[in-house]
């Protein structure tokens, strides 16, 4: 799997619902995306979270929890025949997820946590590190160096916007070529880059209409793939609905991204 991810031959899509709402919904989304990706020649990775530990409100839906969630993700990966990705928040979660999950994701807020990085890379799994909203792209060099000190040489680096406060993020397209110099595949998180953190009072708001726009810009700037959260009915999604892309829109979005990628080769 790492060879396919790092070869640069295929465009990468990391996609699924923000959180595991049900196994049936995950399979519906994953099956649809896999068919589209197989047809277009895209390397597909299914993504969903078992626990949204950083919700704005403590009353928000978090997911099924780690034991049930990991088992669900493993079944989905096996049924669809695709790699699965989920985020981890503690060293213990890294160890548990490392036994069942193909790609471990370190959330942006935790990208400088030394013990978490060490625990993740020592599982031997591919690790996707999201650039902190508080970091410049150049500073990710220290994160990569830190991972390398613990033997981490299978990394994906994900840009997801920079915070300037006041419920807004700004996506700097220079991040793609700057982080590309670190020697690992670069992913652009199109949906979280259009999130408006805390913009809904007790929840985050978002501007999903701009996710495809930023994704096109990122691919033109050199991104090796995109991270897009999707749902059949984003208005009913239990997490991050305002910045989630409708599942029905995904085929056309991906076709366009491939055209952009081909044009800038």
Helices and strands as residue ranges (DSSP letters): H 2-6, E 12-16, H 23-40, E 43-47, H 66-80, E 83-88, H 91-98, E 103-106, G 108-110, H 114-121, E 126-130, G 137-139, H 140-149, E 155-159, E 162-163, E 169-170, H 174-180, E 185-189, G 192-194, E 195-196, E 205-206, G 208-210, H 211-220, E 225-231, G 234-236, G 241-243, E 245-246, G 247-249, H 250-263
